[in-house]
Amino acid sequence: MPVETAELDQLQKDYKAAVETWINAIRKEEALASTEHSVADIDQWEEAADDQEKAGDAVKEANSATKAPYAKSFSTFSLYLVSICRLCCAPARMVASEADNTCPHLGVLQ
């Protein structure tokens, strides 16, 4: 079942928002790295570093979520092409070409 464009748009917006949050967290951490180095300032700096790491993890999760629908579509399409090619290729040729993950008709298979 194809993914709706609206869903893909929302995933992309979520990813961009996560990146902006991460950028702001990096800037906050950077600003705190340049302040006085009292115990309280260092505590704030460490907290900002933790927030920056969490924001970075959120970006990675959003990135994966954004790419997942595309990967599923391409994977399904590749399997479809392989099944079609196996119908026209001689079994001996397919066995030989599977060893290097290529097909004489489709090229390199993922």
Residue pairs with C-beta under 8 A, 6 or more apart in sequence:
2 73
3 69
3 73
7 69
8 66
8 69
11 62
11 65
11 66
11 69
12 66
14 62
14 65
14 66
15 59
15 62
15 63
15 65
15 66
18 55
18 58
18 59
18 61
18 62
19 59
19 62
21 55
21 58
21 59
22 52
22 55
22 56
22 58
22 59
24 55
25 48
25 51
25 52
25 54
25 55
25 56
26 52
26 55
28 48
28 51
28 52
29 45
29 48
29 49
29 51
29 52
32 41
32 44
32 45
32 48
33 45
35 41
35 45
74 110
75 110
78 109
78 110
81 106
82 103
82 106
82 109
85 94
85 103
85 105
85 106
86 94
88 105
89 97
89 103
89 104
89 105
93 104
94 103
97 103
97 104
101 108
101 109
102 108
102 109
103 109
